[in-house]
Amino acid sequence: MAATKEPRPCSIADALALVGEKYSLLVLREVCLGNGRFDRLVRNIGAPRDILAARLRRLVEAGILTKHLYSERPQRFEYRPTQAGLELEPVLMTLKEWGDRHLRNGTGLPMVVEHACGNELVPVVTCQACGDAVRHEDLTAHPQAPGWTLSGPTAA
């Protein structure tokens, strides 16, 4: 039997299939900031209206956002994050921090996020078990998908 021609099974790929589309994470950013109305989303993201509508529809169908009626005449909705959407907020904050550090060199930051402690948020990924910061050199992957090793698919 030949090795599989399918890509590696991966939760990162699965997540990106949903939130990796252009504008999807920006929609989530705005909704988490409290800007869940369509006109504000269009203005703050700069997405074409038809594409934004498609992204919103997909994020609602996936259970990342909910749609709430705020005006009956004309009928208008606002979007709010679900628990699954809120669980993506640390990903957004980590991505923002990476962009601040590597693309803006820490200068001319377009937004600072303050933590409840009163200090600027600088997110750090930690191990839930030991509390240590996650570093590349401390990680060891163990593929669980049948027929896969770290280097790729196995031949039967």
Chimera marker file (.cmm) of the C-alpha trace (Angstrom):
<marker_set name="trace">
<marker id="1" x="0.000" y="0.000" z="0.000" r="1" g="1" b="0" radius="0.5"/>
<marker id="2" x="1.382" y="3.408" z="-0.940" r="1" g="1" b="0" radius="0.5"/>
<marker id="3" x="1.687" y="6.288" z="1.509" r="1" g="1" b="0" radius="0.5"/>
<marker id="4" x="-1.323" y="8.583" z="1.697" r="1" g="1" b="0" radius="0.5"/>
<marker id="5" x="-1.569" y="11.538" z="-0.690" r="1" g="1" b="0" radius="0.5"/>
<marker id="6" x="-3.713" y="13.439" z="1.778" r="1" g="1" b="0" radius="0.5"/>
<marker id="7" x="-2.131" y="16.209" z="3.881" r="1" g="1" b="0" radius="0.5"/>
<marker id="8" x="-1.268" y="15.585" z="7.520" r="1" g="1" b="0" radius="0.5"/>
<marker id="9" x="-4.400" y="15.508" z="9.730" r="1" g="1" b="0" radius="0.5"/>
<marker id="10" x="-4.070" y="18.671" z="11.795" r="1" g="1" b="0" radius="0.5"/>
<marker id="11" x="-6.229" y="20.793" z="14.090" r="1" g="1" b="0" radius="0.5"/>
<marker id="12" x="-4.318" y="23.891" z="12.933" r="1" g="1" b="0" radius="0.5"/>
<marker id="13" x="-5.365" y="23.207" z="9.343" r="1" g="1" b="0" radius="0.5"/>
<marker id="14" x="-8.941" y="22.571" z="10.469" r="1" g="1" b="0" radius="0.5"/>
<marker id="15" x="-9.051" y="25.854" z="12.412" r="1" g="1" b="0" radius="0.5"/>
<marker id="16" x="-7.519" y="27.790" z="9.513" r="1" g="1" b="0" radius="0.5"/>
<marker id="17" x="-10.114" y="26.339" z="7.145" r="1" g="1" b="0" radius="0.5"/>
<marker id="18" x="-12.660" y="28.177" z="9.258" r="1" g="1" b="0" radius="0.5"/>
<marker id="19" x="-10.990" y="31.339" z="10.557" r="1" g="1" b="0" radius="0.5"/>
<marker id="20" x="-8.108" y="31.620" z="8.091" r="1" g="1" b="0" radius="0.5"/>
<marker id="21" x="-10.201" y="33.132" z="5.324" r="1" g="1" b="0" radius="0.5"/>
<marker id="22" x="-9.423" y="36.748" z="4.568" r="1" g="1" b="0" radius="0.5"/>
<marker id="23" x="-11.243" y="39.061" z="7.012" r="1" g="1" b="0" radius="0.5"/>
<marker id="24" x="-12.492" y="36.308" z="9.370" r="1" g="1" b="0" radius="0.5"/>
<marker id="25" x="-10.097" y="37.092" z="12.233" r="1" g="1" b="0" radius="0.5"/>
<marker id="26" x="-10.650" y="40.813" z="11.675" r="1" g="1" b="0" radius="0.5"/>
<marker id="27" x="-14.392" y="40.232" z="12.048" r="1" g="1" b="0" radius="0.5"/>
<marker id="28" x="-13.691" y="38.469" z="15.328" r="1" g="1" b="0" radius="0.5"/>
<marker id="29" x="-11.398" y="41.313" z="16.440" r="1" g="1" b="0" radius="0.5"/>
<marker id="30" x="-14.127" y="43.875" z="15.852" r="1" g="1" b="0" radius="0.5"/>
<marker id="31" x="-16.869" y="41.791" z="17.457" r="1" g="1" b="0" radius="0.5"/>
<marker id="32" x="-14.683" y="41.250" z="20.544" r="1" g="1" b="0" radius="0.5"/>
<marker id="33" x="-14.125" y="45.014" z="20.671" r="1" g="1" b="0" radius="0.5"/>
<marker id="34" x="-17.907" y="45.494" z="20.734" r="1" g="1" b="0" radius="0.5"/>
<marker id="35" x="-18.320" y="46.529" z="17.101" r="1" g="1" b="0" radius="0.5"/>
<marker id="36" x="-20.744" y="43.853" z="15.995" r="1" g="1" b="0" radius="0.5"/>
<marker id="37" x="-23.023" y="45.884" z="13.737" r="1" g="1" b="0" radius="0.5"/>
<marker id="38" x="-22.602" y="45.382" z="10.010" r="1" g="1" b="0" radius="0.5"/>
<marker id="39" x="-21.964" y="49.055" z="9.167" r="1" g="1" b="0" radius="0.5"/>
<marker id="40" x="-19.210" y="49.278" z="11.805" r="1" g="1" b="0" radius="0.5"/>
<marker id="41" x="-17.681" y="46.023" z="10.588" r="1" g="1" b="0" radius="0.5"/>
<marker id="42" x="-17.595" y="47.316" z="7.009" r="1" g="1" b="0" radius="0.5"/>
<marker id="43" x="-16.018" y="50.598" z="8.119" r="1" g="1" b="0" radius="0.5"/>
<marker id="44" x="-13.465" y="49.137" z="10.522" r="1" g="1" b="0" radius="0.5"/>
<marker id="45" x="-12.372" y="46.164" z="8.424" r="1" g="1" b="0" radius="0.5"/>
<marker id="46" x="-12.609" y="47.592" z="4.916" r="1" g="1" b="0" radius="0.5"/>
<marker id="47" x="-14.024" y="44.360" z="3.514" r="1" g="1" b="0" radius="0.5"/>
<marker id="48" x="-16.414" y="44.393" z="0.558" r="1" g="1" b="0" radius="0.5"/>
<marker id="49" x="-19.987" y="44.050" z="1.835" r="1" g="1" b="0" radius="0.5"/>
<marker id="50" x="-20.692" y="40.763" z="0.030" r="1" g="1" b="0" radius="0.5"/>
<marker id="51" x="-17.522" y="39.106" z="1.322" r="1" g="1" b="0" radius="0.5"/>
<marker id="52" x="-18.152" y="40.396" z="4.840" r="1" g="1" b="0" radius="0.5"/>
<marker id="53" x="-21.702" y="39.001" z="4.737" r="1" g="1" b="0" radius="0.5"/>
<marker id="54" x="-20.339" y="35.614" z="3.650" r="1" g="1" b="0" radius="0.5"/>
<marker id="55" x="-17.735" y="35.584" z="6.450" r="1" g="1" b="0" radius="0.5"/>
<marker id="56" x="-20.360" y="36.510" z="9.032" r="1" g="1" b="0" radius="0.5"/>
<marker id="57" x="-22.679" y="33.771" z="7.787" r="1" g="1" b="0" radius="0.5"/>
<marker id="58" x="-19.889" y="31.181" z="8.001" r="1" g="1" b="0" radius="0.5"/>
<marker id="59" x="-18.800" y="32.275" z="11.496" r="1" g="1" b="0" radius="0.5"/>
<marker id="60" x="-22.413" y="32.090" z="12.725" r="1" g="1" b="0" radius="0.5"/>
<marker id="61" x="-22.897" y="28.642" z="11.138" r="1" g="1" b="0" radius="0.5"/>
<marker id="62" x="-19.681" y="27.448" z="12.813" r="1" g="1" b="0" radius="0.5"/>
<marker id="63" x="-20.866" y="28.628" z="16.235" r="1" g="1" b="0" radius="0.5"/>
<marker id="64" x="-18.183" y="31.304" z="16.640" r="1" g="1" b="0" radius="0.5"/>
<marker id="65" x="-20.616" y="34.237" z="16.468" r="1" g="1" b="0" radius="0.5"/>
<marker id="66" x="-24.292" y="34.684" z="17.242" r="1" g="1" b="0" radius="0.5"/>
<marker id="67" x="-26.633" y="37.030" z="15.398" r="1" g="1" b="0" radius="0.5"/>
<marker id="68" x="-28.968" y="39.275" z="17.437" r="1" g="1" b="0" radius="0.5"/>
<marker id="69" x="-31.788" y="41.453" z="16.122" r="1" g="1" b="0" radius="0.5"/>
<marker id="70" x="-31.383" y="45.063" z="17.293" r="1" g="1" b="0" radius="0.5"/>
<marker id="71" x="-33.863" y="46.793" z="14.943" r="1" g="1" b="0" radius="0.5"/>
<marker id="72" x="-37.085" y="45.430" z="13.490" r="1" g="1" b="0" radius="0.5"/>
<marker id="73" x="-37.748" y="48.244" z="10.988" r="1" g="1" b="0" radius="0.5"/>
<marker id="74" x="-35.540" y="48.033" z="9.113" r="1" g="1" b="0" radius="0.5"/>
<marker id="75" x="-34.465" y="44.591" z="10.259" r="1" g="1" b="0" radius="0.5"/>
<marker id="76" x="-30.861" y="44.844" z="11.442" r="1" g="1" b="0" radius="0.5"/>
<marker id="77" x="-28.586" y="42.536" z="13.358" r="1" g="1" b="0" radius="0.5"/>
<marker id="78" x="-25.466" y="42.716" z="15.441" r="1" g="1" b="0" radius="0.5"/>
<marker id="79" x="-22.979" y="39.927" z="16.006" r="1" g="1" b="0" radius="0.5"/>
<marker id="80" x="-21.579" y="38.756" z="19.309" r="1" g="1" b="0" radius="0.5"/>
<marker id="81" x="-18.953" y="36.149" z="20.109" r="1" g="1" b="0" radius="0.5"/>
<marker id="82" x="-20.037" y="32.782" z="21.470" r="1" g="1" b="0" radius="0.5"/>
<marker id="83" x="-17.907" y="30.971" z="24.036" r="1" g="1" b="0" radius="0.5"/>
<marker id="84" x="-15.995" y="29.423" z="21.115" r="1" g="1" b="0" radius="0.5"/>
<marker id="85" x="-15.442" y="32.916" z="19.700" r="1" g="1" b="0" radius="0.5"/>
<marker id="86" x="-14.226" y="34.250" z="23.041" r="1" g="1" b="0" radius="0.5"/>
<marker id="87" x="-11.793" y="31.342" z="23.258" r="1" g="1" b="0" radius="0.5"/>
<marker id="88" x="-10.168" y="32.658" z="20.059" r="1" g="1" b="0" radius="0.5"/>
<marker id="89" x="-9.489" y="36.060" z="21.646" r="1" g="1" b="0" radius="0.5"/>
<marker id="90" x="-6.156" y="34.948" z="23.210" r="1" g="1" b="0" radius="0.5"/>
<marker id="91" x="-5.114" y="33.803" z="19.726" r="1" g="1" b="0" radius="0.5"/>
<marker id="92" x="-5.899" y="37.309" z="18.434" r="1" g="1" b="0" radius="0.5"/>
<marker id="93" x="-3.948" y="38.917" z="21.279" r="1" g="1" b="0" radius="0.5"/>
<marker id="94" x="-0.955" y="36.651" z="20.642" r="1" g="1" b="0" radius="0.5"/>
<marker id="95" x="-1.083" y="37.423" z="16.915" r="1" g="1" b="0" radius="0.5"/>
<marker id="96" x="-1.314" y="41.152" z="17.718" r="1" g="1" b="0" radius="0.5"/>
<marker id="97" x="1.713" y="40.917" z="20.009" r="1" g="1" b="0" radius="0.5"/>
<marker id="98" x="3.690" y="39.085" z="17.319" r="1" g="1" b="0" radius="0.5"/>
<marker id="99" x="2.779" y="41.788" z="14.789" r="1" g="1" b="0" radius="0.5"/>
<marker id="100" x="3.708" y="44.567" z="17.225" r="1" g="1" b="0" radius="0.5"/>
<marker id="101" x="7.097" y="42.954" z="17.864" r="1" g="1" b="0" radius="0.5"/>
<marker id="102" x="8.066" y="41.740" z="14.397" r="1" g="1" b="0" radius="0.5"/>
<marker id="103" x="6.249" y="44.039" z="11.979" r="1" g="1" b="0" radius="0.5"/>
<marker id="104" x="6.135" y="47.308" z="13.882" r="1" g="1" b="0" radius="0.5"/>
<marker id="105" x="9.254" y="46.874" z="16.034" r="1" g="1" b="0" radius="0.5"/>
<marker id="106" x="7.258" y="48.004" z="19.061" r="1" g="1" b="0" radius="0.5"/>
<marker id="107" x="6.750" y="51.516" z="17.652" r="1" g="1" b="0" radius="0.5"/>
<marker id="108" x="3.699" y="53.220" z="16.216" r="1" g="1" b="0" radius="0.5"/>
<marker id="109" x="1.374" y="50.638" z="17.730" r="1" g="1" b="0" radius="0.5"/>
<marker id="110" x="-2.182" y="51.041" z="16.448" r="1" g="1" b="0" radius="0.5"/>
<marker id="111" x="-3.716" y="49.671" z="19.669" r="1" g="1" b="0" radius="0.5"/>
<marker id="112" x="-2.664" y="48.825" z="23.184" r="1" g="1" b="0" radius="0.5"/>
<marker id="113" x="-4.742" y="46.323" z="25.140" r="1" g="1" b="0" radius="0.5"/>
<marker id="114" x="-4.865" y="46.810" z="28.895" r="1" g="1" b="0" radius="0.5"/>
<marker id="115" x="-5.300" y="43.847" z="31.237" r="1" g="1" b="0" radius="0.5"/>
<marker id="116" x="-7.568" y="44.072" z="34.311" r="1" g="1" b="0" radius="0.5"/>
<marker id="117" x="-4.418" y="44.514" z="36.437" r="1" g="1" b="0" radius="0.5"/>
<marker id="118" x="-3.917" y="47.915" z="34.789" r="1" g="1" b="0" radius="0.5"/>
<marker id="119" x="-0.858" y="46.978" z="32.757" r="1" g="1" b="0" radius="0.5"/>
<marker id="120" x="-0.475" y="46.565" z="29.015" r="1" g="1" b="0" radius="0.5"/>
<marker id="121" x="-1.244" y="42.997" z="27.992" r="1" g="1" b="0" radius="0.5"/>
<marker id="122" x="1.739" y="41.048" z="26.728" r="1" g="1" b="0" radius="0.5"/>
<marker id="123" x="0.362" y="37.546" z="26.175" r="1" g="1" b="0" radius="0.5"/>
<marker id="124" x="2.526" y="34.540" z="26.958" r="1" g="1" b="0" radius="0.5"/>
<marker id="125" x="1.508" y="30.957" z="26.234" r="1" g="1" b="0" radius="0.5"/>
<marker id="126" x="2.061" y="28.794" z="29.295" r="1" g="1" b="0" radius="0.5"/>
<marker id="127" x="1.762" y="25.100" z="30.048" r="1" g="1" b="0" radius="0.5"/>
<marker id="128" x="-1.435" y="24.485" z="31.983" r="1" g="1" b="0" radius="0.5"/>
<marker id="129" x="0.212" y="21.657" z="33.974" r="1" g="1" b="0" radius="0.5"/>
<marker id="130" x="3.408" y="23.358" z="35.191" r="1" g="1" b="0" radius="0.5"/>
<marker id="131" x="2.811" y="27.052" z="34.451" r="1" g="1" b="0" radius="0.5"/>
<marker id="132" x="6.085" y="27.480" z="32.543" r="1" g="1" b="0" radius="0.5"/>
<marker id="133" x="6.192" y="29.622" z="29.405" r="1" g="1" b="0" radius="0.5"/>
<marker id="134" x="6.051" y="27.561" z="26.227" r="1" g="1" b="0" radius="0.5"/>
<marker id="135" x="9.316" y="27.555" z="24.290" r="1" g="1" b="0" radius="0.5"/>
<marker id="136" x="10.076" y="25.715" z="21.059" r="1" g="1" b="0" radius="0.5"/>
<marker id="137" x="12.964" y="23.768" z="22.576" r="1" g="1" b="0" radius="0.5"/>
<marker id="138" x="10.672" y="22.363" z="25.293" r="1" g="1" b="0" radius="0.5"/>
<marker id="139" x="8.115" y="20.869" z="22.888" r="1" g="1" b="0" radius="0.5"/>
<marker id="140" x="7.933" y="17.301" z="21.570" r="1" g="1" b="0" radius="0.5"/>
<marker id="141" x="5.178" y="16.363" z="19.131" r="1" g="1" b="0" radius="0.5"/>
<marker id="142" x="3.658" y="12.884" z="19.175" r="1" g="1" b="0" radius="0.5"/>
<marker id="143" x="1.567" y="12.241" z="16.032" r="1" g="1" b="0" radius="0.5"/>
<marker id="144" x="-1.679" y="10.424" z="16.861" r="1" g="1" b="0" radius="0.5"/>
<marker id="145" x="-3.150" y="10.086" z="13.364" r="1" g="1" b="0" radius="0.5"/>
<marker id="146" x="-2.850" y="6.514" z="12.060" r="1" g="1" b="0" radius="0.5"/>
<marker id="147" x="-0.191" y="6.179" z="9.380" r="1" g="1" b="0" radius="0.5"/>
<marker id="148" x="1.683" y="9.372" z="10.275" r="1" g="1" b="0" radius="0.5"/>
<marker id="149" x="5.055" y="10.090" z="11.866" r="1" g="1" b="0" radius="0.5"/>
<marker id="150" x="6.733" y="13.429" z="12.508" r="1" g="1" b="0" radius="0.5"/>
<marker id="151" x="8.396" y="13.293" z="9.109" r="1" g="1" b="0" radius="0.5"/>
<marker id="152" x="5.213" y="12.423" z="7.217" r="1" g="1" b="0" radius="0.5"/>
<marker id="153" x="3.052" y="9.492" z="6.175" r="1" g="1" b="0" radius="0.5"/>
<marker id="154" x="4.300" y="5.978" z="6.687" r="1" g="1" b="0" radius="0.5"/>
<marker id="155" x="4.389" y="3.452" z="3.873" r="1" g="1" b="0" radius="0.5"/>
<marker id="156" x="2.615" y="0.200" z="4.600" r="1" g="1" b="0" radius="0.5"/>
<link id1="1" id2="2" r="1" g="1" b="0" radius="0.2"/>
<link id1="2" id2="3" r="1" g="1" b="0" radius="0.2"/>
<link id1="3" id2="4" r="1" g="1" b="0" radius="0.2"/>
<link id1="4" id2="5" r="1" g="1" b="0" radius="0.2"/>
<link id1="5" id2="6" r="1" g="1" b="0" radius="0.2"/>
<link id1="6" id2="7" r="1" g="1" b="0" radius="0.2"/>
<link id1="7" id2="8" r="1" g="1" b="0" radius="0.2"/>
<link id1="8" id2="9" r="1" g="1" b="0" radius="0.2"/>
<link id1="9" id2="10" r="1" g="1" b="0" radius="0.2"/>
<link id1="10" id2="11" r="1" g="1" b="0" radius="0.2"/>
<link id1="11" id2="12" r="1" g="1" b="0" radius="0.2"/>
<link id1="12" id2="13" r="1" g="1" b="0" radius="0.2"/>
<link id1="13" id2="14" r="1" g="1" b="0" radius="0.2"/>
<link id1="14" id2="15" r="1" g="1" b="0" radius="0.2"/>
<link id1="15" id2="16" r="1" g="1" b="0" radius="0.2"/>
<link id1="16" id2="17" r="1" g="1" b="0" radius="0.2"/>
<link id1="17" id2="18" r="1" g="1" b="0" radius="0.2"/>
<link id1="18" id2="19" r="1" g="1" b="0" radius="0.2"/>
<link id1="19" id2="20" r="1" g="1" b="0" radius="0.2"/>
<link id1="20" id2="21" r="1" g="1" b="0" radius="0.2"/>
<link id1="21" id2="22" r="1" g="1" b="0" radius="0.2"/>
<link id1="22" id2="23" r="1" g="1" b="0" radius="0.2"/>
<link id1="23" id2="24" r="1" g="1" b="0" radius="0.2"/>
<link id1="24" id2="25" r="1" g="1" b="0" radius="0.2"/>
<link id1="25" id2="26" r="1" g="1" b="0" radius="0.2"/>
<link id1="26" id2="27" r="1" g="1" b="0" radius="0.2"/>
<link id1="27" id2="28" r="1" g="1" b="0" radius="0.2"/>
<link id1="28" id2="29" r="1" g="1" b="0" radius="0.2"/>
<link id1="29" id2="30" r="1" g="1" b="0" radius="0.2"/>
<link id1="30" id2="31" r="1" g="1" b="0" radius="0.2"/>
<link id1="31" id2="32" r="1" g="1" b="0" radius="0.2"/>
<link id1="32" id2="33" r="1" g="1" b="0" radius="0.2"/>
<link id1="33" id2="34" r="1" g="1" b="0" radius="0.2"/>
<link id1="34" id2="35" r="1" g="1" b="0" radius="0.2"/>
<link id1="35" id2="36" r="1" g="1" b="0" radius="0.2"/>
<link id1="36" id2="37" r="1" g="1" b="0" radius="0.2"/>
<link id1="37" id2="38" r="1" g="1" b="0" radius="0.2"/>
<link id1="38" id2="39" r="1" g="1" b="0" radius="0.2"/>
<link id1="39" id2="40" r="1" g="1" b="0" radius="0.2"/>
<link id1="40" id2="41" r="1" g="1" b="0" radius="0.2"/>
<link id1="41" id2="42" r="1" g="1" b="0" radius="0.2"/>
<link id1="42" id2="43" r="1" g="1" b="0" radius="0.2"/>
<link id1="43" id2="44" r="1" g="1" b="0" radius="0.2"/>
<link id1="44" id2="45" r="1" g="1" b="0" radius="0.2"/>
<link id1="45" id2="46" r="1" g="1" b="0" radius="0.2"/>
<link id1="46" id2="47" r="1" g="1" b="0" radius="0.2"/>
<link id1="47" id2="48" r="1" g="1" b="0" radius="0.2"/>
<link id1="48" id2="49" r="1" g="1" b="0" radius="0.2"/>
<link id1="49" id2="50" r="1" g="1" b="0" radius="0.2"/>
<link id1="50" id2="51" r="1" g="1" b="0" radius="0.2"/>
<link id1="51" id2="52" r="1" g="1" b="0" radius="0.2"/>
<link id1="52" id2="53" r="1" g="1" b="0" radius="0.2"/>
<link id1="53" id2="54" r="1" g="1" b="0" radius="0.2"/>
<link id1="54" id2="55" r="1" g="1" b="0" radius="0.2"/>
<link id1="55" id2="56" r="1" g="1" b="0" radius="0.2"/>
<link id1="56" id2="57" r="1" g="1" b="0" radius="0.2"/>
<link id1="57" id2="58" r="1" g="1" b="0" radius="0.2"/>
<link id1="58" id2="59" r="1" g="1" b="0" radius="0.2"/>
<link id1="59" id2="60" r="1" g="1" b="0" radius="0.2"/>
<link id1="60" id2="61" r="1" g="1" b="0" radius="0.2"/>
<link id1="61" id2="62" r="1" g="1" b="0" radius="0.2"/>
<link id1="62" id2="63" r="1" g="1" b="0" radius="0.2"/>
<link id1="63" id2="64" r="1" g="1" b="0" radius="0.2"/>
<link id1="64" id2="65" r="1" g="1" b="0" radius="0.2"/>
<link id1="65" id2="66" r="1" g="1" b="0" radius="0.2"/>
<link id1="66" id2="67" r="1" g="1" b="0" radius="0.2"/>
<link id1="67" id2="68" r="1" g="1" b="0" radius="0.2"/>
<link id1="68" id2="69" r="1" g="1" b="0" radius="0.2"/>
<link id1="69" id2="70" r="1" g="1" b="0" radius="0.2"/>
<link id1="70" id2="71" r="1" g="1" b="0" radius="0.2"/>
<link id1="71" id2="72" r="1" g="1" b="0" radius="0.2"/>
<link id1="72" id2="73" r="1" g="1" b="0" radius="0.2"/>
<link id1="73" id2="74" r="1" g="1" b="0" radius="0.2"/>
<link id1="74" id2="75" r="1" g="1" b="0" radius="0.2"/>
<link id1="75" id2="76" r="1" g="1" b="0" radius="0.2"/>
<link id1="76" id2="77" r="1" g="1" b="0" radius="0.2"/>
<link id1="77" id2="78" r="1" g="1" b="0" radius="0.2"/>
<link id1="78" id2="79" r="1" g="1" b="0" radius="0.2"/>
<link id1="79" id2="80" r="1" g="1" b="0" radius="0.2"/>
<link id1="80" id2="81" r="1" g="1" b="0" radius="0.2"/>
<link id1="81" id2="82" r="1" g="1" b="0" radius="0.2"/>
<link id1="82" id2="83" r="1" g="1" b="0" radius="0.2"/>
<link id1="83" id2="84" r="1" g="1" b="0" radius="0.2"/>
<link id1="84" id2="85" r="1" g="1" b="0" radius="0.2"/>
<link id1="85" id2="86" r="1" g="1" b="0" radius="0.2"/>
<link id1="86" id2="87" r="1" g="1" b="0" radius="0.2"/>
<link id1="87" id2="88" r="1" g="1" b="0" radius="0.2"/>
<link id1="88" id2="89" r="1" g="1" b="0" radius="0.2"/>
<link id1="89" id2="90" r="1" g="1" b="0" radius="0.2"/>
<link id1="90" id2="91" r="1" g="1" b="0" radius="0.2"/>
<link id1="91" id2="92" r="1" g="1" b="0" radius="0.2"/>
<link id1="92" id2="93" r="1" g="1" b="0" radius="0.2"/>
<link id1="93" id2="94" r="1" g="1" b="0" radius="0.2"/>
<link id1="94" id2="95" r="1" g="1" b="0" radius="0.2"/>
<link id1="95" id2="96" r="1" g="1" b="0" radius="0.2"/>
<link id1="96" id2="97" r="1" g="1" b="0" radius="0.2"/>
<link id1="97" id2="98" r="1" g="1" b="0" radius="0.2"/>
<link id1="98" id2="99" r="1" g="1" b="0" radius="0.2"/>
<link id1="99" id2="100" r="1" g="1" b="0" radius="0.2"/>
<link id1="100" id2="101" r="1" g="1" b="0" radius="0.2"/>
<link id1="101" id2="102" r="1" g="1" b="0" radius="0.2"/>
<link id1="102" id2="103" r="1" g="1" b="0" radius="0.2"/>
<link id1="103" id2="104" r="1" g="1" b="0" radius="0.2"/>
<link id1="104" id2="105" r="1" g="1" b="0" radius="0.2"/>
<link id1="105" id2="106" r="1" g="1" b="0" radius="0.2"/>
<link id1="106" id2="107" r="1" g="1" b="0" radius="0.2"/>
<link id1="107" id2="108" r="1" g="1" b="0" radius="0.2"/>
<link id1="108" id2="109" r="1" g="1" b="0" radius="0.2"/>
<link id1="109" id2="110" r="1" g="1" b="0" radius="0.2"/>
<link id1="110" id2="111" r="1" g="1" b="0" radius="0.2"/>
<link id1="111" id2="112" r="1" g="1" b="0" radius="0.2"/>
<link id1="112" id2="113" r="1" g="1" b="0" radius="0.2"/>
<link id1="113" id2="114" r="1" g="1" b="0" radius="0.2"/>
<link id1="114" id2="115" r="1" g="1" b="0" radius="0.2"/>
<link id1="115" id2="116" r="1" g="1" b="0" radius="0.2"/>
<link id1="116" id2="117" r="1" g="1" b="0" radius="0.2"/>
<link id1="117" id2="118" r="1" g="1" b="0" radius="0.2"/>
<link id1="118" id2="119" r="1" g="1" b="0" radius="0.2"/>
<link id1="119" id2="120" r="1" g="1" b="0" radius="0.2"/>
<link id1="120" id2="121" r="1" g="1" b="0" radius="0.2"/>
<link id1="121" id2="122" r="1" g="1" b="0" radius="0.2"/>
<link id1="122" id2="123" r="1" g="1" b="0" radius="0.2"/>
<link id1="123" id2="124" r="1" g="1" b="0" radius="0.2"/>
<link id1="124" id2="125" r="1" g="1" b="0" radius="0.2"/>
<link id1="125" id2="126" r="1" g="1" b="0" radius="0.2"/>
<link id1="126" id2="127" r="1" g="1" b="0" radius="0.2"/>
<link id1="127" id2="128" r="1" g="1" b="0" radius="0.2"/>
<link id1="128" id2="129" r="1" g="1" b="0" radius="0.2"/>
<link id1="129" id2="130" r="1" g="1" b="0" radius="0.2"/>
<link id1="130" id2="131" r="1" g="1" b="0" radius="0.2"/>
<link id1="131" id2="132" r="1" g="1" b="0" radius="0.2"/>
<link id1="132" id2="133" r="1" g="1" b="0" radius="0.2"/>
<link id1="133" id2="134" r="1" g="1" b="0" radius="0.2"/>
<link id1="134" id2="135" r="1" g="1" b="0" radius="0.2"/>
<link id1="135" id2="136" r="1" g="1" b="0" radius="0.2"/>
<link id1="136" id2="137" r="1" g="1" b="0" radius="0.2"/>
<link id1="137" id2="138" r="1" g="1" b="0" radius="0.2"/>
<link id1="138" id2="139" r="1" g="1" b="0" radius="0.2"/>
<link id1="139" id2="140" r="1" g="1" b="0" radius="0.2"/>
<link id1="140" id2="141" r="1" g="1" b="0" radius="0.2"/>
<link id1="141" id2="142" r="1" g="1" b="0" radius="0.2"/>
<link id1="142" id2="143" r="1" g="1" b="0" radius="0.2"/>
<link id1="143" id2="144" r="1" g="1" b="0" radius="0.2"/>
<link id1="144" id2="145" r="1" g="1" b="0" radius="0.2"/>
<link id1="145" id2="146" r="1" g="1" b="0" radius="0.2"/>
<link id1="146" id2="147" r="1" g="1" b="0" radius="0.2"/>
<link id1="147" id2="148" r="1" g="1" b="0" radius="0.2"/>
<link id1="148" id2="149" r="1" g="1" b="0" radius="0.2"/>
<link id1="149" id2="150" r="1" g="1" b="0" radius="0.2"/>
<link id1="150" id2="151" r="1" g="1" b="0" radius="0.2"/>
<link id1="151" id2="152" r="1" g="1" b="0" radius="0.2"/>
<link id1="152" id2="153" r="1" g="1" b="0" radius="0.2"/>
<link id1="153" id2="154" r="1" g="1" b="0" radius="0.2"/>
<link id1="154" id2="155" r="1" g="1" b="0" radius="0.2"/>
<link id1="155" id2="156" r="1" g="1" b="0" radius="0.2"/>
</marker_set>
